[in-house]
Amino acid sequence: MTINFCVQPPAFRACQDIMARTKTLNSYSQKLRRSRVCSTGYPVLIKAIHGGGGKGMRVVSSASQFKDALASAQRESLKSFGDADVLVEKYIERPRYIEVQVFADTLGNAEKPEDHRGDLSEKAVAAAKAVNYVGAGTVEFIFDNDTEKFYFMEMRALFPVVRRTTHCNSRNTRLQVEHPVTEMITGLDLVEWQLEVAAGNPLPLLRAQIPLVGHAFEARIYAENPRNDFLPDSGPLLYLDTPKPTHVFAPLVPSLPHNVSCSELDSVKRSPDTSTHVALEMHFKSEQGFTQGAQIGVFYDPMTAKLVVHGRDRTSALHALRSALEECQVVGVSTNVEF
């Protein structure tokens, strides 16, 4: 029996002052060194290193539960990901999950298209620069509502280009499922940016030039049954109807002269534009993983579609989300739409 704990790569060291919740041990052998886990303090979270979607995760409230929870998490991890390696970290009981999306080019520039507050953004950019990261990526944090502290979780990659050998907690080589939220409030095409960066060109815009307009939300429609502990459902997708999509772009921002320094741009205070000159209409975007008539099986993620909405402010965006979900109709499998 082995437990592999994550080591501290450069991205972690860049955020090491907020890494206290993760136990960075090397391994356990036949006998569990529970004292090393107890030093973290219960409750703890056992989590599959190669996991995702909540698979291979177990919350452990006391030392007496640890052995059985470990065995259960490893079985699920091996079955789902072909690897039983797990890590153990402090479990945050009242968390808030926060993402900062970053973009870096081959010239050493790193920006954050999505504007988050203060220290979070700086830590995210520092993590990207620490591994000489190139391309789009998502730096993930978790906020403890009880202590009002935030902690670095991992960095996920969107078609990463790394200029030297590095390693991160998680390397997820696909477009992140949440990236349309950033595109909705900035009007930017992140795929276009990826192609520009891959061609060796500089980032199309600097930080202060990136528009932030309104608020956006994304809802993921899964083939799962909320009335049966959210177990995945399978079968034919007999009918699927989502709101008619619209298209929204943020206002164009004139390019600044090349002689304007990044430090001058960074000094500009920026926040999402919710002023009245921004269009008040609600905007929808739909992305489907299955088409009508498809067979939803048990071997792949059961996400059927995504609804992304945009509004002038948080309230109007939430109203748009509710309206979009009310219009969504799925027949053939159970979904989480009503939930």
C-alpha positions in Angstrom: 0.0 0.0 0.0 1.4 3.4 -1.0 0.3 7.0 -0.7 2.2 9.5 -2.8 2.0 13.1 -1.7 2.6 15.9 -4.1 6.0 17.6 -4.1 6.6 21.3 -4.3 7.4 22.2 -7.9 8.3 25.8 -8.8 4.6 26.9 -9.2 4.0 25.7 -5.6 7.0 27.4 -4.3 5.8 30.7 -5.8 2.7 30.3 -3.6 4.3 28.5 -0.7 3.0 31.0 1.9 -0.5 29.9 1.1 0.3 26.1 0.7 -0.1 25.3 4.4 -3.1 23.0 3.9 -1.4 20.4 1.7 0.7 17.7 3.3 3.9 17.4 1.2 5.2 14.0 2.2 6.9 11.5 -0.1 5.3 8.1 0.6 3.8 5.6 3.0 4.8 2.0 2.9 3.0 -1.0 4.5 2.3 0.7 7.8 0.4 4.0 7.8 2.2 6.8 9.6 -1.0 8.3 11.0 1.0 10.7 13.1 2.1 12.5 9.9 -1.6 12.8 8.9 -2.7 13.8 12.4 -0.2 16.7 12.3 -2.3 18.2 9.5 -5.3 18.0 11.8 -8.7 16.4 11.0 -10.8 16.6 9.0 -8.5 15.8 6.0 -9.3 15.1 2.3 -7.8 12.1 0.5 -7.7 13.0 -3.2 -6.6 11.1 -6.3 -3.6 12.8 -7.8 -4.8 12.1 -11.4 -8.4 12.6 -10.5 -11.2 14.9 -11.5 -14.9 15.2 -11.2 -14.9 14.3 -7.5 -13.8 10.7 -8.2 -11.2 9.2 -5.8 -12.0 11.7 -3.1 -12.9 11.0 0.5 -13.4 13.2 3.6 -11.9 11.8 6.8 -13.1 13.2 10.1 -11.0 11.1 12.5 -8.1 8.7 12.6 -10.4 5.7 13.0 -11.9 6.4 9.5 -8.6 6.9 7.7 -7.6 3.4 6.7 -11.0 2.4 5.2 -11.3 5.8 3.5 -7.9 5.5 2.0 -8.6 2.0 0.6 -11.9 3.2 -0.9 -10.3 6.3 -2.5 -7.5 4.2 -4.0 -9.9 1.6 -5.5 -12.0 4.4 -7.1 -8.9 6.2 -8.3 -7.4 3.0 -9.9 -10.7 2.1 -11.6 -11.3 5.6 -12.9 -7.8 6.8 -13.8 -5.6 3.7 -13.9 -3.5 5.0 -10.9 -4.1 4.6 -7.2 -1.8 7.4 -6.1 -3.5 9.9 -3.8 -2.6 13.0 -1.8 -3.8 14.1 1.6 -4.6 17.7 2.4 -6.5 19.7 5.0 -10.2 19.7 4.4 -11.8 23.1 4.2 -15.3 22.7 5.6 -16.8 26.1 4.4 -14.9 26.7 1.2 -15.2 29.0 -1.7 -13.6 27.9 -5.0 -11.8 30.7 -6.9 -10.1 30.5 -10.3 -7.7 33.0 -11.9 -7.1 32.6 -15.6 -3.7 33.6 -16.8 -2.0 33.9 -20.2 1.7 34.0 -21.0 3.7 34.3 -24.2 7.2 33.2 -25.2 8.6 36.7 -24.5 8.1 36.4 -20.7 4.8 38.4 -20.5 2.1 36.9 -18.3 -1.3 38.5 -17.9 -4.7 37.6 -16.3 -7.7 38.1 -18.6 -10.1 37.7 -15.7 -9.6 40.4 -13.0 -9.7 39.0 -9.5 -8.7 40.9 -6.3 -5.2 41.8 -5.3 -3.1 39.1 -3.9 -4.9 36.2 -5.8 -4.0 37.7 -9.1 -0.4 38.3 -8.2 0.0 34.8 -6.9 -1.5 33.4 -10.1 0.9 35.3 -12.3 3.8 34.4 -10.0 2.9 30.7 -10.4 2.9 30.9 -14.2 6.2 32.8 -14.4 7.8 30.4 -11.9 7.5 27.5 -14.4 8.1 29.7 -17.5 4.6 28.8 -18.5 3.4 29.7 -22.0 -0.2 29.8 -23.2 -3.5 29.9 -21.3 -3.8 28.4 -17.9 -6.0 28.4 -14.8 -4.6 28.8 -11.3 -7.0 27.4 -8.7 -7.4 28.6 -5.1 -9.7 27.7 -2.3 -10.9 30.3 0.2 -11.7 29.3 3.8 -14.7 31.2 5.0 -14.0 30.4 8.6 -10.4 31.7 8.7 -10.7 34.1 5.7 -7.5 32.7 4.2 -7.0 31.4 0.7 -4.8 28.5 -0.4 -3.2 27.5 -3.7 -4.7 24.2 -5.1 -3.3 23.6 -8.5 -2.5 25.0 -11.9 -4.4 23.7 -14.9 -3.1 24.1 -18.5 -4.9 24.9 -21.7 -2.8 23.4 -24.5 0.4 24.3 -22.6 3.8 25.2 -24.2 6.5 25.0 -21.6 9.9 26.3 -22.5 11.8 24.0 -20.2 11.1 20.8 -18.3 8.8 21.5 -15.4 6.0 19.8 -13.5 2.8 21.0 -12.0 0.3 19.4 -9.7 -2.1 19.0 -12.6 -1.5 19.3 -16.3 -4.8 19.3 -18.1 -4.2 19.6 -21.8 -7.5 20.8 -23.0 -9.5 24.0 -23.0 -10.9 24.5 -19.6 -14.6 24.0 -19.3 -15.0 27.4 -17.7 -13.1 29.5 -20.3 -16.3 30.8 -22.0 -17.0 32.8 -18.9 -13.8 34.8 -19.5 -14.6 35.2 -23.1 -18.1 36.5 -22.3 -16.9 39.3 -20.1 -13.8 40.2 -22.1 -15.0 39.6 -25.7 -11.7 37.9 -26.3 -11.2 34.6 -28.3 -8.9 32.5 -26.1 -8.3 30.0 -28.9 -7.1 32.8 -31.2 -4.8 34.0 -28.4 -3.4 30.5 -28.1 -2.6 30.4 -31.8 -0.9 33.8 -31.6 1.2 32.7 -28.7 2.1 29.4 -30.3 3.3 31.3 -33.3 5.7 33.2 -31.1 3.8 36.4 -31.2 3.4 38.6 -28.1 0.1 38.7 -26.2 -2.4 40.7 -28.2 -3.3 43.0 -25.3 -1.7 44.0 -22.0 -3.5 43.7 -18.7 -4.9 47.2 -18.5 -6.1 46.9 -22.1 -8.3 43.9 -21.5 -12.0 45.0 -21.3 -14.1 43.7 -18.4 -17.8 44.1 -19.2 -20.7 42.9 -17.0 -20.9 39.5 -15.3 -21.2 35.9 -16.7 -22.2 32.5 -15.3 -21.9 29.0 -16.6 -24.2 26.0 -15.9 -23.2 22.5 -16.7 -26.0 20.1 -17.7 -25.2 16.6 -16.7 -26.9 13.3 -17.4 -27.3 12.5 -13.7 -30.2 12.0 -11.3 -30.4 14.6 -8.4 -33.1 12.4 -6.8 -30.7 9.4 -6.6 -27.6 10.9 -5.1 -26.6 12.5 -8.5 -25.7 9.1 -9.9 -24.9 9.2 -13.7 -27.7 8.3 -16.1 -27.3 6.6 -19.4 -29.5 6.0 -22.4 -30.6 7.6 -25.7 -30.9 11.4 -25.8 -34.3 11.6 -27.4 -34.7 15.4 -27.3 -32.5 18.3 -26.5 -33.5 22.0 -26.8 -31.5 24.9 -25.4 -32.0 28.7 -25.7 -31.2 30.2 -29.0 -27.6 31.5 -28.7 -26.6 35.1 -29.1 -23.2 36.6 -29.4 -21.6 39.3 -27.2 -18.4 41.2 -27.5 -16.9 43.6 -25.0 -16.4 47.2 -26.3 -13.2 47.5 -28.4 -10.3 49.1 -26.6 -7.9 51.2 -28.7 -4.4 49.8 -28.7 -2.0 51.8 -26.5 1.3 53.2 -27.9 4.2 50.7 -27.7 6.2 53.1 -25.5 3.7 52.7 -22.6 5.3 50.5 -20.0 3.6 47.5 -18.3 4.2 49.2 -14.9 2.1 52.2 -16.1 -0.6 49.9 -17.3 -0.6 47.9 -14.0 -1.2 51.1 -12.0 -4.6 51.5 -13.7 -7.4 50.4 -11.3 -9.8 48.1 -13.2 -13.1 46.6 -12.4 -16.0 45.1 -14.4 -17.9 47.8 -16.4 -21.5 47.7 -15.4 -22.4 51.2 -16.5 -25.6 52.0 -18.4 -23.8 52.4 -21.7 -23.2 48.6 -21.8 -26.0 46.8 -23.6 -28.7 45.6 -21.3 -29.8 42.6 -23.2 -29.2 39.1 -21.8 -26.8 37.0 -23.8 -26.7 33.2 -24.1 -24.2 30.7 -25.4 -24.8 27.0 -25.6 -22.1 24.3 -26.1 -23.3 20.7 -26.5 -21.4 17.5 -25.8 -24.1 15.3 -27.4 -26.6 15.8 -30.2 -30.2 14.7 -30.2 -30.4 11.0 -30.9 -27.0 10.2 -29.4 -26.4 7.5 -26.9 -25.1 8.6 -23.5 -23.0 5.9 -22.1 -21.2 5.2 -18.8 -17.6 5.3 -20.0 -17.3 9.1 -20.5 -18.1 12.2 -18.6 -21.9 12.6 -18.6 -21.9 16.4 -19.3 -24.5 16.9 -22.0 -24.3 20.6 -22.5 -23.2 23.9 -21.1 -25.1 27.1 -20.8 -23.1 30.4 -20.5 -25.0 33.6 -19.8 -24.0 37.3 -19.7 -25.6 40.3 -18.1 -24.8 43.9 -17.3 -24.4 43.1 -13.6 -24.5 40.0 -11.3 -28.3 40.3 -10.8 -29.1 40.5 -14.5 -26.7 37.6 -15.2 -28.4 35.4 -12.6 -31.8 36.3 -14.1 -30.4 35.3 -17.5 -29.2 32.0 -16.1 -32.6 31.2 -14.5 -34.3 32.0 -17.8 -31.9 29.9 -19.8 -32.4 26.9 -17.5 -36.2 27.2 -17.7 -36.0 27.0 -21.5 -33.7 24.0 -21.5 -35.6 20.7 -22.3 -34.0 17.3 -22.2 -35.9 14.0 -22.8 -34.5 10.5 -22.5 -32.2 10.8 -19.5 -32.3 12.4 -16.1 -30.5 15.7 -15.8 -29.5 18.2 -13.1 -31.4 21.1 -14.9 -34.1 21.5 -12.2 -31.5 21.2 -9.4 
